[in-house]
Amino acid sequence: MTIRFGSPFTSPFDRLLSLQRELDRAFENPGWDFGLSGRGVFPAVNVFQDSEGYLLRAEVPGVPPDKLNLETHGRTLTIAGERDSNGAGAEGAGYHRREREVGKFSRSFTLPSSLDVENAKADYKHGVLTVRIPLKAAAKPRQIEVKAA
């Protein structure tokens, strides 16, 4: 008995392309969590480290600053907010395509103990939330003067 998959006129390349489309579809909506860096996580956040501390940039277009909430609890920084669909389109119109997430969101990040979260500052400009968290004074490099004896 011979088992065939698909049509006898289907090439192996067509089958591979079909498998690729199925895998792409599965990763678009997998049904499991990829974690903090997974595809489709909202908001997208880049975290940078330099000699002054950490810089987080969160893309939150369409979210007014008064709908954003930043909290620290110990070494955890949480960015939360809400993007509503009000004003997203014409009155009474339906969506043809919707790619921006709406609703409440929350992202949490565990910060190193070397950061001074008490002096963190946040700015919001052009739909990008920027959070600067400096290093603690004890964690910053310091110059030690050498004295002649």
C-alpha positions as CSV (number, residue, x, y, z in Angstrom):
1,M,0.0,0.0,0.0
2,T,1.4,3.4,-1.0
3,I,0.4,6.6,1.0
4,R,0.6,9.8,-1.0
5,F,0.4,13.3,0.4
6,G,-1.3,15.8,-1.7
7,S,-1.8,15.6,-5.4
8,P,0.4,13.5,-7.6
9,F,1.1,16.7,-9.6
10,T,2.4,18.5,-6.5
11,S,6.2,19.0,-6.5
12,P,8.2,18.5,-3.3
13,F,9.0,22.2,-3.4
14,D,5.3,23.1,-3.3
15,R,4.9,20.8,-0.2
16,L,7.9,22.6,1.4
17,L,6.4,26.0,0.7
18,S,3.1,24.8,2.1
19,L,4.9,23.6,5.3
20,Q,6.7,27.0,5.5
21,R,3.3,28.8,5.4
22,E,1.9,26.6,8.1
23,L,4.9,27.2,10.3
24,D,4.7,31.0,9.7
25,R,1.0,30.9,10.6
26,A,1.8,28.9,13.8
27,F,4.4,31.5,14.9
28,E,2.1,34.4,14.2
29,N,-0.4,33.0,16.7
30,P,1.3,30.2,18.6
31,G,-0.9,29.7,21.6
32,W,2.0,29.9,23.9
33,D,4.1,32.7,25.3
34,F,7.6,33.5,23.9
35,G,8.5,35.5,26.9
36,L,9.6,39.1,27.1
37,S,11.2,39.2,23.6
38,G,8.5,37.2,21.8
39,R,7.0,38.3,18.6
40,G,4.0,40.5,18.9
41,V,4.7,41.7,22.5
42,F,3.3,45.1,23.1
43,P,4.9,47.5,23.6
44,A,8.1,46.8,21.9
45,V,11.0,47.8,24.2
46,N,14.7,48.3,23.5
47,V,17.0,48.3,26.5
48,F,20.4,49.9,26.3
49,Q,23.3,49.9,28.7
50,D,26.0,52.6,28.8
51,S,28.5,54.0,31.3
52,E,25.8,56.1,32.9
53,G,23.2,53.4,33.4
54,Y,20.2,51.9,31.5
55,L,18.0,53.4,28.9
56,L,14.7,51.8,28.0
57,R,12.7,52.9,24.9
58,A,9.2,51.7,24.6
59,E,7.2,52.3,21.4
60,V,3.7,53.3,22.5
61,P,2.2,55.3,19.6
62,G,-1.4,56.3,20.2
63,V,-1.1,56.0,24.0
64,P,-1.5,59.4,25.7
65,P,1.0,60.1,28.5
66,D,-1.7,60.2,31.0
67,K,-2.6,56.6,30.2
68,L,1.0,55.4,31.0
69,N,2.1,54.2,34.4
70,L,5.6,53.4,35.5
71,E,6.3,51.7,38.8
72,T,9.3,50.1,40.5
73,H,9.0,47.5,43.1
74,G,12.4,46.4,44.4
75,R,14.4,45.7,41.3
76,T,11.4,45.3,39.0
77,L,10.3,48.1,36.6
78,T,6.8,47.8,35.2
79,I,5.5,49.8,32.3
80,A,1.7,49.7,32.1
81,G,-0.9,51.6,30.2
82,E,-3.9,51.4,27.9
83,R,-4.5,52.1,24.3
84,D,-8.1,52.5,23.4
85,S,-9.6,52.4,20.0
86,N,-11.5,55.7,20.3
87,G,-10.6,58.0,17.4
88,A,-8.9,55.2,15.5
89,G,-11.1,55.5,12.5
90,A,-14.2,57.3,11.1
91,E,-17.4,57.2,13.1
92,G,-19.3,54.0,12.4
93,A,-16.6,52.6,10.2
94,G,-15.3,49.0,10.5
95,Y,-11.7,47.8,10.2
96,H,-10.3,46.8,6.9
97,R,-7.0,45.9,8.6
98,R,-5.9,46.4,12.2
99,E,-2.3,45.9,13.2
100,R,-2.0,48.0,16.4
101,E,-2.9,46.3,19.6
102,V,-5.7,48.0,21.7
103,G,-6.4,47.5,25.4
104,K,-4.4,47.3,28.5
105,F,-0.8,46.3,28.5
106,S,2.0,45.7,31.0
107,R,5.7,44.8,30.7
108,S,8.0,44.1,33.6
109,F,11.8,44.2,33.6
110,T,14.2,42.9,36.3
111,L,16.9,45.5,36.8
112,P,20.4,45.0,38.1
113,S,21.0,46.0,41.7
114,S,23.6,48.5,40.5
115,L,20.9,50.9,39.2
116,D,19.5,53.9,41.2
117,V,15.8,53.5,40.5
118,E,15.1,56.4,42.9
119,N,16.6,58.8,40.3
120,A,14.9,57.3,37.2
121,K,13.5,59.8,34.8
122,A,10.9,59.3,32.0
123,D,10.2,61.3,28.9
124,Y,7.5,60.8,26.3
125,K,7.9,62.2,22.7
126,H,6.5,61.2,19.4
127,G,5.0,58.0,20.7
128,V,8.2,56.8,22.3
129,L,8.6,56.5,26.1
130,T,12.2,56.9,27.2
131,V,13.2,55.8,30.7
132,R,16.7,56.6,31.9
133,I,17.9,54.8,35.1
134,P,21.3,55.9,36.3
135,L,23.9,53.8,38.0
136,K,24.2,54.1,41.8
137,A,27.1,56.3,42.9
138,A,28.9,53.2,44.4
139,A,28.6,51.4,41.0
140,K,30.1,54.2,38.9
141,P,33.8,54.1,38.2
142,R,35.8,56.7,40.1
143,Q,39.3,58.0,39.8
144,I,41.6,57.4,42.7
145,E,44.3,60.0,43.2
146,V,47.8,58.7,43.7
147,K,49.9,60.7,46.2
148,A,53.6,60.6,46.4
149,A,55.0,59.5,49.8
